Structure formats: structure tokens, C-alpha cells
Amino acid sequence: MSDTPGIDSSRPGPLTGLRVLELANETGQFCGKLLGDLGADVVKIEPPGGEPCRRLGPFLDDTPHPERSLSFWYYNTSKRGITLDIETADGKRLIARLAATADVILETFRPGYLTSLGLDYETLRQENPGLVMCSLTPFGQTGPWRDYLASDLLHMAAGGEMASSGYDATDVPDAPPIAPGGGNAWHMGCHFAYMAIMAALVHRSVAGSGQYIDASIHEACALTTEAAIANYIYRGEVLQRHTGRHHAAGPSPRTQFRARDGNYVCALVGGRLNPKYIAELADLLDTSDMAGDLRDPKYQDPAVIAANTSHIIDGLVADFIASLPAEEVYHRAQERGFTWGAVRPAEALFDDAHLHDRGFWKEVAHPELGRSFTYPGEAAIFNGSPWRISRRAPLIGEHNTDIFCGELGLPREELTVLAENRVV
Amino acid sequence: MSPPRALDNIRVVDFSWVRAGPWATRWLGAFGAEIVKIEWPENERGRLPSTTTPQHLETNLNTSGNFNDTNVNKKSLSLNVRSAKGLEIVKRLIALSDIVIENFSSRVLRNWGLGYEELRRIKPDIVYVSMSGYGHTGRHHHYTTFGPVAQAVSGLTHLSGLPDQPPAGWGWSYMDDTGGMYGAMCALTGLYHRNMTGEGQHIDLSQMVASVPLLGSALMDFAANGRGSRRAGFPPGNRAHWPGTPLLSNYRGPTVAPHNAYRTDPGGYNDWCVIVCHSDEEWRRLVAVMGAPAWAAAAKFATVTGRLQHQEELDEEIEAWTMTMGKYEVTGRCQSAGVRALPVQSAEDRVEHDPQLRHREMYVDLDHPALGQHKVQNAPFKLSETPASNHLPSPLIGQHTREIVEGLLGYSRDELRAGFADGTFWPAKRPRFDYMEEMLQ
């Protein structure tokens, strides 16, 4: 594993000593990763045969297999894995014993399912009053949509993300609202679930008692469209979609420009044009002798600037960007204090020197394959208690013996019987 | 008696401005921490410029609707931290606090003489969360971001759009919202760690870097398979896969069809409904909901590979059906038959028409002294013992200066007046709000 420069990597992570049971599908597994990479002992409990989201691609070498799902790998780092059929009598008995050892249970079953098995919070807390249990579900445990089915795309629609994202009609006539990709509905839900769990743990560290958390992905998504709700509540406005930039009540200058190499640059210029900015812009554009008339004294007059906004943005700035590769524009502009950036595809991040300086990329060993792979690292550097990927995602039932026999004291023969009966 | 709060007795010194930092401390406040927002009207960013002031009100420092929603549950101390006296006062405040949060550029707090080493000298177990564009280390630490720039540079923007078109990106500063999430997550994690070990620390959060882990599957596809995202059919609009391009995972769940947004009656700007079928069984249910039309019986639509291959025709036929009714009716008919469907919802839809958000009390009225009564956004989780709440409207600028300076820090009324006169608590020549005059009585 790579170390973050300047950090004592031998120190334990901030959540060391915390035991988490994760019974989560693709909607909640990221929350378990967030906890595990910060040091919690996350035990992922999968149904015998493995959690169904092991079937989600992409797969290593495009070979579909439950141990080769790259999305499963990514979202399940720093966890140990066991299998258990919690609908069987033995399964219920074992999960109740595990729950008694846990600080946190994270679950994503449909509302009412765990209660139907006698594994609801009120029951589990009898043996473990400090238990924090978080149910993260598409719509929460109550309400008219409680039992609706969901998906990432459905959440992006109902949460408001799509209503804000898409194209100007001048760029793509008649375009639909476009849902941003990458599975971000699950990220939004998991960020809020993580926050709620940590708040409950802070409370427990003072008061001693645990509690139950009912978290909703739909609400998390509905909260994540910046000022769209405020624009409606305070002004009654419904916002329009614009290509690669903010939703707005009316038209706004474009911010996305095609560079020489066919990539785009995000350059926020509109709304910032004043005489000082024009002078700095002239310096930037003159690094390629392309400042045009920007040094004309007429631009000391804000009214002249306003009248020439399109000339400056759609003419001079667009021409400058079109003359250079996007990365070159990005760094040249940032070094001069301009908040501009290259619009990059994911793979370009591997060449980002700044990320390398921060020790962002982590080599994670997959001993069963005799290989290691480069994984994305941490959002934030915890200088006193480092983030780390402590292990690759668990193989199916990889820690059954360690946990059932080593920790719960089950005789090995009993584990064998449970395996034969597909309980584990 | 009101229930206990998770962060009772926790005090946060909040230097943050604009959106990402204030969105972080908003949630710490909802959990019951006392948030002391340090503000200065001469270089304020977040209250002004405002595009969310109600049409009937004057736009000033206290009338931004978005500021109100972003800053509920906080107190405001107006203080010139760039003056020697102001710096001394803020150090006394830090000595009585648990968390310091700021989202300035990477060197600002250190240049004020408030770097982590100094913060730790003042309060040995302080949890210090810095939220800068690129972080405090790394060669580009001095680069700056807005949400859209962090999204562009990190690859998030490139995840969204139609094939062979410019990226559509995210229509807002997703990374201001999400950067704020991480700010709160880091603060809570640091606080828990402090409670368990007695040790504080500096947590160095970067808005740009925090975006990158959100592209996990795409990054892993490149790291393990060498497959980049600059390829035919990516990004695939709202589909899981774009017909006629290589059949690959596009990182948004199972590769299935139908998986799209469909126009609904009456065909307005936000009259769309999304429908997704994760299996042949779900597809057959959709066919039944549509009334088993003849076209849907074609063999080419019976399998997922057939539906993926013939998506253009499939989507046209589905849309002909969805155009016959409103988006909530499509949703209700589909969901009651076990088919995945939800409406595209504008802000107005969410606030006024979404029965689930209404049931969960997502938007609840709160009074604000300058804006009046408006709905503010609630938390997306319900904690059984320490519920999050919106118990204070956003502060007027400097509204709590006397409460903090006298009540908490123990300065006298004369010292407060002197600080207003010499420009420590408000620019000496700037007109004061009425509530400031009252606090000086």
C-alpha cells in the first residue's frame, strides 16, 4: 500500500475498534467502505453464494464471475466477509450473536423484512443497548412510496438531479433531462447515512446508548441540488438546464469550450467580467498573443464590457481555448489565478501529478490472483489517524472460519454442517 | 422537554463561506452543535450576491433565501479576524471550542497565524477540518475551484451526457453539496476519534480530490482492464447502454433495457418519467401495465439482449404510451404492478407534489426575521433518540456578536462598544443594522 507523504502510517485509523455488521446491497455498500477504510472492522454478511451485486460489471478481463466484479471490489475494500442465510433458524441465531458484538449494523433490506425475521432494532438492542442500527432504503421506513422499487436512474429523476442537468436547446435541440452517471444516488444516500451513524456514535461516546436510524436515499437525492429548492421556495422559479453549467432561471453565458485536442475546458467567465478581470484575462490570452482588443481602454467602462460579453467569451476566450490542448489551458489559467479546469475522462486522473503528490493512489494486493491493482484513495487526509485500504474486498465467505469459529467459538464440525445445509 | 441532541455541548468555530463549508456546518448544527459563524461584511461571500431574494424584498446581507437554507442552526459573530484584536478574540473562542472548520484557499488560515500548530497550542485536542479546493499538500494546492471546476477536473462532468455531444455535466455545484457532506463527515469522524482517544488532528479535505473516489468503477475499469471512458457510446445519456456501440458496463447498474426517460402528457419541460426493467419478469409486468400491445409481443423484445439491440424502437413505443398520461400516473400504474418508474421532478414538484417527501416532512416552515416564514430542507434521516432538527433560522449577519463576546467570552458591554467603534466587530464607517444598535444599548 502507498503511504500518504508526511503521515505516520503505522497509526491506527480514526474508527479503529469499531465493529460494523454490513447487510447491504449496491445501495449501501459504499457506506461500509467509508467506515472500513477509516479503520472500522466491517463484517459484510452476504447470502450463501454471495451478494447479488457481485454480478454487476465491469469485470476483470471482461470475464463475468462473482469474484471478478470491479464495482464490487471497489465498494467493498477494508471489509471481512461471511455468508449466512438469515432466514434459517441457525442463521437467525448466529446473526443475533453477531449483533451482540457489534457497535453498528448497517442494513438495506426492504422495510419490514428484518422485523419479519425477529431481527428488528428493538429486539437486537435488548442484548446490546449501545447498538447503533441504520436502515438505509430507497424511501425510508414509512410513507406512500415506502415499498416502491428504485434504481440509480429513478432516484436521479425523482430527486431532482435530472431536472437540473442536460443541454441548452442551441447545443442539442429537444434533449431530454440527462441523469449524471456513476451511481451517485447511492453515493448521496451513503454520505448522509455515514453522517447519521457518526452522529449517533458521538452521542453514544458521551451518553452510552445507541439508537435506530431510518435513512432515505430519495431524501438524500432531493437535498443535493444546491439552490434549486431555494430558487423555488423564495422566488417561485423553476430552473432551466444548461450544457455543462448551472441550472438557471434564465439564459447564462456558456462555460464549456472545446480545446484543440477535442477535450473541453470549464472556464467560468460570465458574471466575473470587470476591468480588473479583463486586464488579467488579457495577460492570460497574451501568453499565446491572443488578447485581441482586451487592452483597449474602452474596457474600463463596465457598460462597454457588458455590451461586448459575447465578443469576449464566445470570441476571444473560445478562440484561445481552441488553440491549445485542454490540460495546457487548465494549468496555464490556474497558475494565473483563474478558476478554470479541463473536463477530463476518468482515465486522465491517473496522470494527475497533484494526486500522486498526495499519495492518492493505493496498490491493493489480490493474493489469490497473484496481482495487485491500483485503487482510488481518500477524499481527505486524516493527519493524525490515517485512512487506508486494509484489505481487498472479501471473497465469498472468506472469513467464515475466522468469525464463526474463531470469534463466536463454533466448532469447525458445526460450520461444516451449516455449509452443507447452505446456512453459510 | 426537547430530546437530547447528538452534538450537545459541542462548539464549532466556522470560518467557512459560500456553499461547501456552510453546507457542512449546517448538518453539525442540525445535530445540535453550537455553530459560531465568523463573518465580515467587507469580504462576505455567501449572502451576496443573491439570486434567491424574494421579489418583494430588498437584496441585502440578510435576505438571501439560499443563504438561509444553507445556514440554519447557526449563530453569527461579525469579527475582523485580520485585526490584532479580532485575532485575539477568535483565539479565545477557539480555546472554548471543539472543532474549527474553514474553506479558504490552502494558505489563508496559516497566514492569519491560525495554522494547525497554533490551533493546537490554543486547544490541544482541537479537530481542525480544512476544506480547500485542492488540499493543503500537493503541487497544485494553490489552485482554486468552484463546484463545476472540481467536477470537470475530477472526471465527474464527463460521466454525464449523450454520445458524440459535449459533456452535459451536472447542472449545479454537486461538489459543493458533496464537499459539504465530506466536511461534516470528517468533522464527525475526527470528533468521535477525539472522544475515544483524547487526540485532535488536522483533516485536510480537498474538493477536487474528494470527487475522484466517486468514479470508482470507471477508474477500476481503467486500472484493471485498461479501458478508458473516451469511447463510443459513453456516456450513454439516460440509458444503461447506447445501441450500436460495444456492449460494456457504463457504471450505472445492470446493463438492461428499457432504461430511459420518456415524455409524458402534457409534454412540458419537466414532463418526463423514467422507467427501468431489471429483468425479463419486470419487462413482462410493464407489458401488462401498457395493456399488452401487439408490438410488445415481438420476439425481439422478449430478451434483454434483444431489447438492448432494438432500444430505439423499444423506447419510441414506450414513449407513445407514456405520452397518454401524466408522469405521476405513469409512476403509480407501474409501481403498483412492480415496475420501476419515477417522475422527473423539478424543485416545485418536490416541494408541492411529491407525496413521499410530504409524508416524511422534508420541507417544514421556519420563521426568519428578515425573510419571514419559509420552508427549509430537513434531514434525510430520522435518529430515534437524537433527531436532527432545524431549530434556528440562519443568523442575521453579526446577530449573535454580543451573546458570544459578552456571554461566552466574558467581555464587558464597554469593550463591546469599543470594538464596534474601532472596527473590530463591524466596519466603523459602515451603517449598522438596527439589531446592532440594540445590542449596544
Boltz contact constraints between the chains, C-beta under 6 A:
constraints:
  - contact:
      token1: [A, 14]
      token2: [B, 189]
      max_distance: 6.0
  - contact:
      token1: [A, 14]
      token2: [B, 193]
      max_distance: 6.0
  - contact:
      token1: [A, 57]
      token2: [B, 249]
      max_distance: 6.0
  - contact:
      token1: [A, 58]
      token2: [B, 221]
      max_distance: 6.0
  - contact:
      token1: [A, 58]
      token2: [B, 249]
      max_distance: 6.0
  - contact:
      token1: [A, 60]
      token2: [B, 224]
      max_distance: 6.0
  - contact:
      token1: [A, 70]
      token2: [B, 220]
      max_distance: 6.0
  - contact:
      token1: [A, 70]
      token2: [B, 224]
      max_distance: 6.0
  - contact:
      token1: [A, 71]
      token2: [B, 217]
      max_distance: 6.0
  - contact:
      token1: [A, 74]
      token2: [B, 216]
      max_distance: 6.0
  - contact:
      token1: [A, 74]
      token2: [B, 220]
      max_distance: 6.0
  - contact:
      token1: [A, 139]
      token2: [B, 356]
      max_distance: 6.0
  - contact:
      token1: [A, 140]
      token2: [B, 360]
      max_distance: 6.0
  - contact:
      token1: [A, 143]
      token2: [B, 356]
      max_distance: 6.0
  - contact:
      token1: [A, 143]
      token2: [B, 359]
      max_distance: 6.0
  - contact:
      token1: [A, 143]
      token2: [B, 360]
      max_distance: 6.0
  - contact:
      token1: [A, 144]
      token2: [B, 355]
      max_distance: 6.0
  - contact:
      token1: [A, 144]
      token2: [B, 356]
      max_distance: 6.0
  - contact:
      token1: [A, 145]
      token2: [B, 356]
      max_distance: 6.0
  - contact:
      token1: [A, 148]
      token2: [B, 335]
      max_distance: 6.0
  - contact:
      token1: [A, 149]
      token2: [B, 340]
      max_distance: 6.0
  - contact:
      token1: [A, 151]
      token2: [B, 253]
      max_distance: 6.0
  - contact:
      token1: [A, 151]
      token2: [B, 276]
      max_distance: 6.0
  - contact:
      token1: [A, 151]
      token2: [B, 340]
      max_distance: 6.0
  - contact:
      token1: [A, 152]
      token2: [B, 252]
      max_distance: 6.0
  - contact:
      token1: [A, 152]
      token2: [B, 253]
      max_distance: 6.0
  - contact:
      token1: [A, 153]
      token2: [B, 274]
      max_distance: 6.0
  - contact:
      token1: [A, 153]
      token2: [B, 276]
      max_distance: 6.0
  - contact:
      token1: [A, 154]
      token2: [B, 274]
      max_distance: 6.0
  - contact:
      token1: [A, 154]
      token2: [B, 340]
      max_distance: 6.0
  - contact:
      token1: [A, 154]
      token2: [B, 342]
      max_distance: 6.0
  - contact:
      token1: [A, 157]
      token2: [B, 274]
      max_distance: 6.0
  - contact:
      token1: [A, 157]
      token2: [B, 342]
      max_distance: 6.0
  - contact:
      token1: [A, 157]
      token2: [B, 344]
      max_distance: 6.0
  - contact:
      token1: [A, 158]
      token2: [B, 342]
      max_distance: 6.0
  - contact:
      token1: [A, 158]
      token2: [B, 345]
      max_distance: 6.0
  - contact:
      token1: [A, 160]
      token2: [B, 345]
      max_distance: 6.0
  - contact:
      token1: [A, 160]
      token2: [B, 350]
      max_distance: 6.0
  - contact:
      token1: [A, 162]
      token2: [B, 344]
      max_distance: 6.0
  - contact:
      token1: [A, 163]
      token2: [B, 270]
      max_distance: 6.0
  - contact:
      token1: [A, 163]
      token2: [B, 344]
      max_distance: 6.0
  - contact:
      token1: [A, 163]
      token2: [B, 346]
      max_distance: 6.0
  - contact:
      token1: [A, 164]
      token2: [B, 171]
      max_distance: 6.0
  - contact:
      token1: [A, 164]
      token2: [B, 172]
      max_distance: 6.0
  - contact:
      token1: [A, 165]
      token2: [B, 168]
      max_distance: 6.0
  - contact:
      token1: [A, 165]
      token2: [B, 170]
      max_distance: 6.0
  - contact:
      token1: [A, 165]
      token2: [B, 171]
      max_distance: 6.0
  - contact:
      token1: [A, 166]
      token2: [B, 168]
      max_distance: 6.0
  - contact:
      token1: [A, 167]
      token2: [B, 168]
      max_distance: 6.0
  - contact:
      token1: [A, 172]
      token2: [B, 165]
      max_distance: 6.0
  - contact:
      token1: [A, 176]
      token2: [B, 261]
      max_distance: 6.0
  - contact:
      token1: [A, 177]
      token2: [B, 344]
      max_distance: 6.0
  - contact:
      token1: [A, 178]
      token2: [B, 160]
      max_distance: 6.0
  - contact:
      token1: [A, 178]
      token2: [B, 168]
      max_distance: 6.0
  - contact:
      token1: [A, 179]
      token2: [B, 238]
      max_distance: 6.0
  - contact:
      token1: [A, 180]
      token2: [B, 159]
      max_distance: 6.0
  - contact:
      token1: [A, 180]
      token2: [B, 160]
      max_distance: 6.0
  - contact:
      token1: [A, 180]
      token2: [B, 170]
      max_distance: 6.0
  - contact:
      token1: [A, 181]
      token2: [B, 159]
      max_distance: 6.0
  - contact:
      token1: [A, 181]
      token2: [B, 160]
      max_distance: 6.0
  - contact:
      token1: [A, 181]
      token2: [B, 235]
      max_distance: 6.0
  - contact:
      token1: [A, 181]
      token2: [B, 251]
      max_distance: 6.0
  - contact:
      token1: [A, 181]
      token2: [B, 252]
      max_distance: 6.0
  - contact:
      token1: [A, 182]
      token2: [B, 159]
      max_distance: 6.0
  - contact:
      token1: [A, 182]
      token2: [B, 215]
      max_distance: 6.0
  - contact:
      token1: [A, 182]
      token2: [B, 251]
      max_distance: 6.0
  - contact:
      token1: [A, 183]
      token2: [B, 252]
      max_distance: 6.0
  - contact:
      token1: [A, 187]
      token2: [B, 214]
      max_distance: 6.0
  - contact:
      token1: [A, 191]
      token2: [B, 181]
      max_distance: 6.0
  - contact:
      token1: [A, 192]
      token2: [B, 380]
      max_distance: 6.0
  - contact:
      token1: [A, 192]
      token2: [B, 381]
      max_distance: 6.0
  - contact:
      token1: [A, 194]
      token2: [B, 185]
      max_distance: 6.0
  - contact:
      token1: [A, 195]
      token2: [B, 184]
      max_distance: 6.0
  - contact:
      token1: [A, 195]
      token2: [B, 185]
      max_distance: 6.0
  - contact:
      token1: [A, 196]
      token2: [B, 381]
      max_distance: 6.0
  - contact:
      token1: [A, 198]
      token2: [B, 188]
      max_distance: 6.0
  - contact:
      token1: [A, 198]
      token2: [B, 189]
      max_distance: 6.0
  - contact:
      token1: [A, 198]
      token2: [B, 192]
      max_distance: 6.0
  - contact:
      token1: [A, 199]
      token2: [B, 6]
      max_distance: 6.0
  - contact:
      token1: [A, 199]
      token2: [B, 31]
      max_distance: 6.0
  - contact:
      token1: [A, 199]
      token2: [B, 188]
      max_distance: 6.0
  - contact:
      token1: [A, 201]
      token2: [B, 192]
      max_distance: 6.0
  - contact:
      token1: [A, 202]
      token2: [B, 6]
      max_distance: 6.0
  - contact:
      token1: [A, 202]
      token2: [B, 191]
      max_distance: 6.0
  - contact:
      token1: [A, 202]
      token2: [B, 192]
      max_distance: 6.0
  - contact:
      token1: [A, 203]
      token2: [B, 6]
      max_distance: 6.0
  - contact:
      token1: [A, 203]
      token2: [B, 386]
      max_distance: 6.0
  - contact:
      token1: [A, 205]
      token2: [B, 195]
      max_distance: 6.0
  - contact:
      token1: [A, 211]
      token2: [B, 383]
      max_distance: 6.0
  - contact:
      token1: [A, 211]
      token2: [B, 384]
      max_distance: 6.0
  - contact:
      token1: [A, 211]
      token2: [B, 385]
      max_distance: 6.0
  - contact:
      token1: [A, 212]
      token2: [B, 384]
      max_distance: 6.0
  - contact:
      token1: [A, 213]
      token2: [B, 381]
      max_distance: 6.0
  - contact:
      token1: [A, 213]
      token2: [B, 383]
      max_distance: 6.0
  - contact:
      token1: [A, 214]
      token2: [B, 382]
      max_distance: 6.0
  - contact:
      token1: [A, 215]
      token2: [B, 381]
      max_distance: 6.0
  - contact:
      token1: [A, 216]
      token2: [B, 380]
      max_distance: 6.0
  - contact:
      token1: [A, 219]
      token2: [B, 362]
      max_distance: 6.0
  - contact:
      token1: [A, 219]
      token2: [B, 380]
      max_distance: 6.0
  - contact:
      token1: [A, 220]
      token2: [B, 380]
      max_distance: 6.0
  - contact:
      token1: [A, 222]
      token2: [B, 350]
      max_distance: 6.0
  - contact:
      token1: [A, 223]
      token2: [B, 377]
      max_distance: 6.0
  - contact:
      token1: [A, 223]
      token2: [B, 380]
      max_distance: 6.0
  - contact:
      token1: [A, 224]
      token2: [B, 177]
      max_distance: 6.0
  - contact:
      token1: [A, 225]
      token2: [B, 172]
      max_distance: 6.0
  - contact:
      token1: [A, 226]
      token2: [B, 172]
      max_distance: 6.0
  - contact:
      token1: [A, 226]
      token2: [B, 173]
      max_distance: 6.0
  - contact:
      token1: [A, 226]
      token2: [B, 177]
      max_distance: 6.0
  - contact:
      token1: [A, 227]
      token2: [B, 66]
      max_distance: 6.0
  - contact:
      token1: [A, 228]
      token2: [B, 347]
      max_distance: 6.0
  - contact:
      token1: [A, 229]
      token2: [B, 347]
      max_distance: 6.0
  - contact:
      token1: [A, 229]
      token2: [B, 377]
      max_distance: 6.0
  - contact:
      token1: [A, 230]
      token2: [B, 52]
      max_distance: 6.0
  - contact:
      token1: [A, 230]
      token2: [B, 65]
      max_distance: 6.0
  - contact:
      token1: [A, 230]
      token2: [B, 66]
      max_distance: 6.0
  - contact:
      token1: [A, 230]
      token2: [B, 69]
      max_distance: 6.0
  - contact:
      token1: [A, 231]
      token2: [B, 52]
      max_distance: 6.0
  - contact:
      token1: [A, 232]
      token2: [B, 347]
      max_distance: 6.0
  - contact:
      token1: [A, 232]
      token2: [B, 348]
      max_distance: 6.0
  - contact:
      token1: [A, 232]
      token2: [B, 351]
      max_distance: 6.0
  - contact:
      token1: [A, 233]
      token2: [B, 374]
      max_distance: 6.0
  - contact:
      token1: [A, 233]
      token2: [B, 375]
      max_distance: 6.0
  - contact:
      token1: [A, 234]
      token2: [B, 52]
      max_distance: 6.0
  - contact:
      token1: [A, 234]
      token2: [B, 54]
      max_distance: 6.0
  - contact:
      token1: [A, 234]
      token2: [B, 65]
      max_distance: 6.0
  - contact:
      token1: [A, 238]
      token2: [B, 346]
      max_distance: 6.0
  - contact:
      token1: [A, 238]
      token2: [B, 348]
      max_distance: 6.0
  - contact:
      token1: [A, 241]
      token2: [B, 171]
      max_distance: 6.0
  - contact:
      token1: [A, 244]
      token2: [B, 167]
      max_distance: 6.0
  - contact:
      token1: [A, 244]
      token2: [B, 169]
      max_distance: 6.0
  - contact:
      token1: [A, 246]
      token2: [B, 172]
      max_distance: 6.0
  - contact:
      token1: [A, 247]
      token2: [B, 171]
      max_distance: 6.0
  - contact:
      token1: [A, 247]
      token2: [B, 172]
      max_distance: 6.0
  - contact:
      token1: [A, 256]
      token2: [B, 166]
      max_distance: 6.0
  - contact:
      token1: [A, 264]
      token2: [B, 166]
      max_distance: 6.0
  - contact:
      token1: [A, 266]
      token2: [B, 148]
      max_distance: 6.0
  - contact:
      token1: [A, 266]
      token2: [B, 149]
      max_distance: 6.0
  - contact:
      token1: [A, 266]
      token2: [B, 152]
      max_distance: 6.0
  - contact:
      token1: [A, 334]
      token2: [B, 143]
      max_distance: 6.0
  - contact:
      token1: [A, 339]
      token2: [B, 144]
      max_distance: 6.0
  - contact:
      token1: [A, 339]
      token2: [B, 146]
      max_distance: 6.0
  - contact:
      token1: [A, 339]
      token2: [B, 149]
      max_distance: 6.0
  - contact:
      token1: [A, 341]
      token2: [B, 149]
      max_distance: 6.0
  - contact:
      token1: [A, 341]
      token2: [B, 152]
      max_distance: 6.0
  - contact:
      token1: [A, 341]
      token2: [B, 153]
      max_distance: 6.0
  - contact:
      token1: [A, 343]
      token2: [B, 152]
      max_distance: 6.0
  - contact:
      token1: [A, 343]
      token2: [B, 157]
      max_distance: 6.0
  - contact:
      token1: [A, 343]
      token2: [B, 158]
      max_distance: 6.0
  - contact:
      token1: [A, 343]
      token2: [B, 167]
      max_distance: 6.0
  - contact:
      token1: [A, 344]
      token2: [B, 155]
      max_distance: 6.0
  - contact:
      token1: [A, 345]
      token2: [B, 158]
      max_distance: 6.0
  - contact:
      token1: [A, 345]
      token2: [B, 228]
      max_distance: 6.0
  - contact:
      token1: [A, 345]
      token2: [B, 229]
      max_distance: 6.0
  - contact:
      token1: [A, 345]
      token2: [B, 230]
      max_distance: 6.0
  - contact:
      token1: [A, 346]
      token2: [B, 155]
      max_distance: 6.0
  - contact:
      token1: [A, 346]
      token2: [B, 215]
      max_distance: 6.0
  - contact:
      token1: [A, 346]
      token2: [B, 218]
      max_distance: 6.0
  - contact:
      token1: [A, 346]
      token2: [B, 219]
      max_distance: 6.0
  - contact:
      token1: [A, 346]
      token2: [B, 229]
      max_distance: 6.0
  - contact:
      token1: [A, 347]
      token2: [B, 222]
      max_distance: 6.0
  - contact:
      token1: [A, 347]
      token2: [B, 228]
      max_distance: 6.0
  - contact:
      token1: [A, 349]
      token2: [B, 155]
      max_distance: 6.0
  - contact:
      token1: [A, 349]
      token2: [B, 212]
      max_distance: 6.0
  - contact:
      token1: [A, 353]
      token2: [B, 139]
      max_distance: 6.0
  - contact:
      token1: [A, 354]
      token2: [B, 138]
      max_distance: 6.0
  - contact:
      token1: [A, 354]
      token2: [B, 139]
      max_distance: 6.0
  - contact:
      token1: [A, 354]
      token2: [B, 140]
      max_distance: 6.0
  - contact:
      token1: [A, 357]
      token2: [B, 138]
      max_distance: 6.0
  - contact:
      token1: [A, 357]
      token2: [B, 139]
      max_distance: 6.0
  - contact:
      token1: [A, 358]
      token2: [B, 137]
      max_distance: 6.0
  - contact:
      token1: [A, 358]
      token2: [B, 138]
      max_distance: 6.0
  - contact:
      token1: [A, 373]
      token2: [B, 223]
      max_distance: 6.0
  - contact:
      token1: [A, 373]
      token2: [B, 224]
      max_distance: 6.0
  - contact:
      token1: [A, 374]
      token2: [B, 223]
      max_distance: 6.0
  - contact:
      token1: [A, 376]
      token2: [B, 212]
      max_distance: 6.0
  - contact:
      token1: [A, 376]
      token2: [B, 213]
      max_distance: 6.0
  - contact:
      token1: [A, 376]
      token2: [B, 219]
      max_distance: 6.0
  - contact:
      token1: [A, 379]
      token2: [B, 182]
      max_distance: 6.0
  - contact:
      token1: [A, 379]
      token2: [B, 210]
      max_distance: 6.0
  - contact:
      token1: [A, 379]
      token2: [B, 213]
      max_distance: 6.0
  - contact:
      token1: [A, 380]
      token2: [B, 186]
      max_distance: 6.0
  - contact:
      token1: [A, 380]
      token2: [B, 203]
      max_distance: 6.0
  - contact:
      token1: [A, 380]
      token2: [B, 205]
      max_distance: 6.0
  - contact:
      token1: [A, 381]
      token2: [B, 204]
      max_distance: 6.0
  - contact:
      token1: [A, 382]
      token2: [B, 203]
      max_distance: 6.0
  - contact:
      token1: [A, 383]
      token2: [B, 201]
      max_distance: 6.0
  - contact:
      token1: [A, 383]
      token2: [B, 202]
      max_distance: 6.0
  - contact:
      token1: [A, 384]
      token2: [B, 199]
      max_distance: 6.0
  - contact:
      token1: [A, 384]
      token2: [B, 201]
      max_distance: 6.0
  - contact:
      token1: [A, 385]
      token2: [B, 193]
      max_distance: 6.0
